[in-house]
Amino acid sequence: MDTITTTPELNEQIGQQSEMYQPKRKKKPPNKKRRKLIVRIIWIALLFVFLGGIAFGVWKLFFQAKPVYYETAFIYRGMLENTAMGYGSVRPAASADIVILQSGTVLESLVFEGDRVEEGDLLYVLDSETLDNKIKELQSNIDRLEKQNQDILEQQGLAAAQATITAPFSGKLTDVGETAINIGDLIGMQKLGTLIDDSTMLLTLYYSYAYENDIEKGMPAQIAIPASMTILDGYVNDVEKIRRIMPDGVVLFEVEFAVKNPGALAKDMMATAIMFTASGEEMIPRDAGMLRNYREQSIYAEIDGKVTYFNMRDYQPVAAGAVLCRLDHSVDNSRLQANNAEIEELVKEIAELEEEYESLRKTAPISGTVMFNRLIAGEKTEIGQVAISIAQLDRMVIEAQVDERNIGGVSPGQMAMLEQWTSSGMQTFMGTVESVSFEAKSDYSYVYFPAIISADNYNGLLLPGMGINYTITTESRWDILVAPVNAVKMTPVGTVVFVKTDIRPDNAVDMPPEVPTPDGFYAVPVTVGLANANGVEIISGAEEDAEVFTQELDYDPDSTDGTGGRSDGGAVIGRRG
């Protein structure tokens, strides 16, 4: 029997050929019931997972306690202050406007805008031609009337049939008892009495030129009568810009007041006037004055004659035109009296015009800087024209508007910081509150109280008309205990702070159930004082460096996700839940 030698390659080939001749087995059909069972089990498992997730979320959301974080701060020793801030406009502390009182041609205009002038320096010179012509015209009228009077006197002579003396205005008679006159008496040209009109009383006072632009004709005033301790309503009847120079160098002008006589005022009573500037400053006259009658005129017999009618007694009231005395005379004096009255008025006008010669050469009423000069040599002037303005710019005042919410804390003497944006950046000045008005003003719906702040202007940066912001420190407290605003709590048991401490303080109080106390803290009553947005003054109840609760946080400030971090030096001391 032959031996067959095989190799691995041969064995692999034989194996492959034998497989080709093996009979194929039939596959078993799949089990459908088992497959459905497996799918059902998988769905049930997924449902349990889903319901479990929902249950965990509900528990997490509603039943697991949320952590709460406490923010704290420390009571420290420092300072607090309250301020009043607002806006105002700048004007010179002293100024003077030169008003043209006489028209004419400018002969010389001696100052320019920006010039420094001293009180008494000559500012301009006007020609006097117009004034001269007016005086010549008035004098011509006087000459004409005097010529008429001369003709009348020549006509009437000493044998005039009758003369009638009447009251030139309504009033009452005085000085009648000085001469005893009866009907039938022969009298010459003599005084019969005095007629006064005291229904209105006049009062002349003198004021400093500092009030030149504050006092004008017709403005109301209160007239104080010391003798009767009464104050009556009056008004400015006239303003005369005279120059009354006092021994101390103060230059005054004249103001005449009028006041209705309630029946208790008499000539030579001491009186004074009470007035205020627009900014609330009281304008005080140099001295008190004496009341005088509104009108007063002596009643004369202008001619010689026999008295045929005499109706004059001391303190007798008479109406204008009432017959006081008749003399037996042959010529009517009415024209003569009218001429004399007109002459008297013309003489008064000439005297007033002669006083105006002073206005042709005007000098500076104050020392200061020329703000503008509208006069040009050779040009005509107009009466009432403001020709030159002089202002003292080394000291300025700010007309401030104090909000009605801050007025209670603003008073004279307080310091004010002034801030103004200029081309050089923010400029800061210091000023002082000079006065505060007690009368509010309204600008549309904004209610404010006017106040005056004065400030030195040595560098010249403050200019008239500028707008400026002010800050007035109304109240300051130094070296006091200060707590953050949100550390002080208003509770049903009073004002408290929650202090973190291991031992209950002696002055701690229990909070009602509706006011929860943070864990680890005790409610301590405190007395508070000054407060602002930066803190609250602790007068008593808590000590320096005490750690106090400020608020709860819903996040961990120590986390690194960007929501944590502290900027006020406080600490997060715990979490609960």
Buried (B, 14 or more C-beta within 10 A) or exposed (E): EEEEEEEEEEEEEEEEEEEEEEEEEEEEEEEEEEEEEEEEEEEEEEEEEEEEEEEEEEEEEEEEEEEBBBBBBBBBEBBBEBBBBBEBBBBBBBBBBBBBBBBBBBBEBBBEEEBEBEBEBEBBBBBBEBBEEBBEEBEEBBEEBEEBBEEBBEEBEEEBEBBBBBBBBBBBBBBBEEEEBEEEEEBEEEEBBBBBBBBBBBBBBBBBBBBBEBBEEEEEBBBBBEEEEEEBEBBBBEBEBEEEEEEEEBBBBBBBBBBBBEEEBEBEBEBBBBBBBEBBBEBBBEEEBEBBBBBBBEBEBBBBBBBBBBEBEEEBEBEEEEEBBBBBBBBBBEEBBEBBEBBEEBEEBBEEBEEBBBBBBBBBBBBBBBBBBBBEEEEEBEEEBEBBBBBBBBBBBBBBBBBEEBBEBBEEEBEBBBEBEEEEEEBEBEBBBBBBBEEEEEEEEEBBBBBBBBBBBEEEEBBBEBEBBBBBBBBEBEEBBBBBEBBBBEBEEEBBBBBBEEEEBEBBBEBEEEEEBBBBBBBBBBEBBBBEEEBBBBEEBBEEEBBBBBBEBEEBBEEEEEEBEEEEEBBBBBBEE
